[in-house]
Amino acid sequence: MSWGTELWDQFENLDKHTQWGIDFLERYAKFVKERLDIEQNYAKQLRNLVKKYCPKRSKDDEPRFTSCLSFFSILNELSDYAGQREVVAEEITHKVYGELMRYSQDLKAERKHHLQEGRKAQQYLDHCWKQMDNSKRKFERECKEAEKSQLTYERLDNDINATKSEVEKAKAQYYLRTHMADESKNEYAAQLQNFNAEQWKHFNTAIPHIFKNLQAMDERRTVKLGETYRSFAEVELKVIPIVSKCLEGMVSAAKAVDERKDSHIVVESFKSGFEPPGDFPFEDFSQNLSRTGSDGTISNTPKGDRERDVGPGPRSDPRHAMSRTKNKLWLFGKKPKAPSLEDYSHLPPEQRRKRLQHRIDELSKELQKEMDQRDALNKMKDVYEKNPQMGDPSSLQPKISETICNMEKLRSEIHKNETWLSEVEGKQSSRGDRRHSADNHQHTPQGRESPEGSYTDDTNQEHNTPRHRTNPPQPGQPNADPHEFDDEFDDDDPLPVIGHCKALYSFDGQNEGTLVITEDEVLYIIEEDKGDGWTRARKQSGEEGYVPTSYVEITMEKNCKGAVTYI
C-alpha cells in the first residue's frame, strides 16, 4: 500500500510519524548502549572476582587438595566465561550500537531532504493558487466596473436632458471597462488553467514521489531494527558453544573433587613418622628404704651396707622418664619453632624425607641441564676444531670448565643430601627394632654410669680428667640410666636448636654419648646444662651428643625457651 495514493493529504502526519520512527530507533540504540555497559561491567566484575580469589602463589604454596584444584579450575573457567562476555560486549558495540548510531544520522539527513522537497512543492502550489486567486479577483473587479459603466451609459442615453458629449463619454467608458473585463477574464482563465495543471501535478506526481521516498525510508528503518534485533541475538548465540564448554569445565571440576584423595594428601602433608609415646615407667622412690618385718620401722643399717647387701638393684632417675618422652611432648601441643637447617633436621622424619627427596630431584634436574650444556659445548668445540674458520675452540674452554665445576658442585650437593636421606630412611626402618630393644632393657640394673651407659660401682670413676692438662677440668659424667642415650640419640626426633657454641678446647669424646670436638669448632645447642656440667649439642653433620660445658663458649638464641620442658 502506497503512502502517495492513500495519504496524499497527510503530509503533516507523515512528518510526525517519520520523526517518531527516528526517535524510536535512537531509543533502541540507547537501550543497546545500556545493555552494553551492563555486559562490560559484568565482565569486569567477574575478572576482579577471579583475581580476588585466585591470588598469585609461589610454587611451594600451590594447592594440592582436589577441592582447591577444582575451585581454581572453576575460577579459570569463570575467567574464560568473563572473556566471552567481553566478546559479546565488543560485538554489540560494533555490529549493533555503532551501526544504529550511523544509520540514525543517515536517516535524519534523508528525512530532512524529503521533507524539504515536499515543502518546496507545497510552496510552489500555494504560489500558483495565489496568482490564480489574484487574477480571479481582478476579473471580478473589472466585471463590476464594466457593469457600473454600462448602467451609467444606459442612464445617460435615456436621459433627454443629457448632452451628447456626456453620452459619448459614458459610452467610451463603458467600452473601455468591457474591454478590461475581457482581458481580466482571459488572464483569470489562463491562471486557473495553470493552477489546475500544477495542482494535478502536485498531488499526482510530486507528492506521491516524495511520500514514496519517505515510505521507503521508514521501511528501511524498520528492516534495520529487525536486523539489529537479530544481530543482537546472534552475538549471544555465537558465544554459547564456548560458554557451554566453560560450564562443562565447571561440572568436570566439580566431579574431580575426591574426598579420599584429599584425606591422603593431609596424611602425606603432616605425617611426622613418629611412633606414639610409650607408657611412663613406674618410678619407685622407696627402693632405698628398708623396713623390719615386725614393726615396719626403718632399718639403721648404713646406706653403704644396704647397697652391698641388696646388690645393685634398679634405680630410677627422674630425668630418664622424661628423656624418653620429652621429644614427643609437642605432639600433643604446639610444636616449638626452631631455625631451619640445611639438612631439615628440625622437621619430623617423614617431612624431612620428603624435603630431602624434593631437593635431590631439583638438584638432579639442574645437574642434567649442566651435563647437556657440557655436551653441547663439547660438540661445538669439535666443530670449531674441524672448521677453524667458524670459531676458536679455546674460547669455549672457560665455559666448559665452569660447567664441569658446576657439575661437581651439584654432584657433591646430591651426595650430601642422599647421605641425609639414607640416614632418615635407615632410622625409620630401624625404629621399631630400637623400641623393642629398649622395652627389653627396662629392668637393667642401674648404678653409677658413664655417658655410654656402662655400669660401674667405682665412685672414683665419677669424674674423669681431660687428656690435655692445659684444658679446664671436665665435669662429672651426666647422670643417666643405661638407655638414656640410646633413646635420645638413636631416636629420630630432632630437638630444636636453642643456641650455638664455639669450642674453646679440643675434646676426644671417648665415651659413647659424648662428642669429639676440635678447638674453634661451631656446634648447635639443643639442650642446656642441667647442673651436671654437660651440654647437649649437635654438629654441622647432624651428630648429637654431650660436651663439657666448660669447654665451649655458649650463645643462646633470643626468644627461645629451650628444647625440653620437664613436668
Phi, psi and omega in degrees: 000130186266137176291327186296325182268326185269332185238040185297336183253015185246044181300313182295319179293322177292327174300313179294320182295314180296326176293320176298320180299318178292319178298320179295319179298317179292328176294318177295321177299322177295321176299315179298320179297316179293321176296322177298317178298321178298315179298316181295315179294322178298313179297319180295316179295323176296318178300314180295323179296315179297316180296324181293319185261005176230067183289161178290137182232153173284167184298325181286337183265008180297136181291145179243345181289142182297327178295320178290316180298320178294321179297318179290330173294320177296321178296321177296317178296322178294325176296318176296322178297318176299323177298322178291326174295325176294322177297317178301314180298318181293317179295319178297323180299314185276316189273338184244294186295311180299318179295320179296317181294319177295316181293325178298317178295317178297320182295319179298316181295318180293317178300317179299319180296314181294319180293324176296319177296319178297319179292322177297316179297320179293320178296319179295318178297320177297321178297317178297320180295319179296319178298315179296317181294321179296317178295325178295313180296319179297317178299321180295316180295317180296321178297317179297318179294321178297319178297319180296315181295326178293317179296320179295315180298315181295322180294316181290326180293330181269350181274119183287343181273344182288146178279163182292325181293324179293323180292319181294322178295317179295323180294319179296320179295319179299314179296321180296313181294324179294320178296316179295324178295319179296320178295317178298324178296316180295320178295317179298320180295321179293316180294322179295318179295320178294318179296316180297324179292317179293323178295318178296317178297322180295311186273347181249346181232300187294303182297314177303322179295316180294315180294328177296320177294320177295320178296316179298320179297315181293323178292321176296324176299317179296317178297318180298320176299316178298320179295318179291326174301314181292319178298321178301315180288322181296327176300319178292317181296328183295326183266354182301317179301317181289320177298321178297321177296322177298315180293321177296323176297322177295318178296318179297321178296321178295322180289339182281352179292124183231107184294326180290321177295321178296319178297321178296322179295321178300316179298314182294330183283325188244001179296124184268334184089357178284156171267150176301145182296145179279181180290147173288133178287153177285128180257106183268102180275356182262008185289338179271000178264140179237126181247148176282155182287343187264309186244359177072015179279159181284134181291148178269011179294135180301154183298322180294320179294321180298322180293323180289325180289313185284331184089170182288072179290170182292130174244149183247135177255124181304330180293334183295312183299321181284326182294334180284339184236356187295332182283350184248359183298329183290347178296335183256009178211204181277128181290129179294141179283142179222153178299144179288133181250158183296325182268008180058028180290349177280353182263160172299156187305313183295317179292325178295319179298318181294318180297316180295318179297320178296318180294320179298318179298317180295317179295324179295322177296317179296322178296319180297322178297316180295322178294319177297320179294320177298315179298319179296318179294322179294320178296319179296321179297319178298320179296318180295324180292324180281329180232083184301332182294342180278339178167169181268119181298326183293340180290340180271347186298316178301320180292321178296317180297319178297318179295317178297320178298317178297322178296318179296319178297317180294320178297321179296317178296317179298316180299317180298315180291325176294326176297313178298320180295319178297321179298316180295313182294326178293320179293321180294321182288335183256005184297316182298320179294321181293319180294322178296319179295321180295322179295326180289344181253022182295335186252024177294134179300144182243150177199210175286124186233153172266171183303334180278357175092007179283139184278138174209143176248016177270108183292341179287344181270005181293332177242139174237163186247140178298153181291328178265116185291343179285344180279159178293157180296145179277152176285172174295155181296146179301138180283114183214160176274173186301338187239015180296315180290326179298322181284321188277332185256334179274340179291147183263022177265097185288138175282148178289152179281129180246359179174188176217164182215161179237128182290126177273334181221164174277149180219129187282334177056054183289328183278146178294139183101348177252160182255145170272122181233155177244158181301137179073006177287141181258132181229162175268140175267126179240351175204132183284164174294124181266017178105357181259006176085008181238140178240135181271131186222167179228134179281170177297331180282351181103352180290137182242156177171183181262145174228150178297132181299325183286351182268354186229155173256115191259137172233118182272147177285147177286153177058033179235124185265004181106164185274339188229139175241122181264133180236000000 
